Amino acid sequence: MFFVYILKSIKDGKYYIGQTNNIDFRLIKHNQGEIKSTRNRRPLKLIYFEKFISRAEAMHREQKLKSYKNHQYVNRIIRDKGPVV
């Protein structure tokens, strides 16, 4: 199982979109500062995720979400499908 996830920085309110096969482990790594792209934006909170059968599907969805020029679409996904509780 693979996941595309959206994290929100508590520090600056910005989103980070990524994919992984172990969402819990990846969130820990983000919050420990081991992921360079989010190191200065900690702490981060998991606010949304989607499941996929293959890494290829997850990577395709990740790139699609990252391709949007602003976060209005991401905000709509979170609003319509609900955040992670």
C-alpha positions in Angstrom: 0.0 0.0 0.0 1.2 3.5 -0.9 0.0 6.9 0.3 0.0 10.4 -1.0 -0.2 12.8 2.0 -0.5 16.4 2.7 1.2 17.9 5.7 0.6 21.4 7.1 3.3 23.4 8.9 2.1 24.6 12.2 4.9 27.2 12.0 4.0 28.9 8.7 0.7 27.3 7.6 2.2 26.0 4.3 1.5 22.6 2.8 3.9 19.8 1.9 2.7 17.0 -0.5 4.6 13.7 -0.6 4.2 10.0 -1.1 5.4 7.0 0.9 4.7 3.4 1.8 4.8 4.0 5.5 2.9 7.2 6.4 3.5 7.0 10.2 7.3 6.5 9.8 7.5 9.3 7.3 5.6 11.8 9.5 8.1 11.0 12.3 11.0 11.6 10.0 9.5 15.0 8.8 9.0 16.1 12.4 12.5 15.0 13.5 14.0 17.2 10.8 15.4 14.4 8.7 13.6 15.5 5.6 15.5 18.5 4.1 12.5 20.1 2.4 10.5 20.4 5.6 13.3 20.8 8.2 12.7 24.5 8.8 8.9 24.3 8.8 8.5 22.0 11.8 6.3 21.0 13.5 4.1 19.4 10.8 0.7 17.9 11.1 -0.8 15.2 8.8 -4.0 16.7 7.4 -4.9 14.5 4.5 -3.9 11.2 2.7 -5.1 8.9 -0.1 -4.2 5.2 -0.5 -2.9 3.6 -3.7 -2.1 0.0 -4.7 1.1 0.9 -6.5 3.9 3.4 -6.1 3.4 4.5 -9.7 -0.2 5.5 -9.0 0.9 7.4 -5.8 3.7 9.2 -7.6 1.3 10.2 -10.4 -1.2 11.6 -7.9 1.6 13.4 -6.0 2.9 15.1 -9.1 -0.7 16.1 -10.1 -1.3 17.7 -6.7 2.1 19.4 -6.8 1.4 20.8 -10.4 -1.4 23.1 -9.2 -0.1 26.7 -9.1 -1.9 27.6 -5.9 -3.4 25.7 -3.0 -7.0 26.4 -3.7 -7.5 22.9 -5.1 -5.7 21.3 -2.1 -7.9 23.4 0.2 -11.0 22.2 -1.7 -9.9 18.5 -1.4 -9.4 18.9 2.4 -12.7 20.7 2.7 -14.7 18.2 0.6 -13.2 15.0 1.8 -12.4 16.1 5.3 -9.1 16.3 7.1 -7.4 13.4 8.9 -8.6 13.2 12.5 
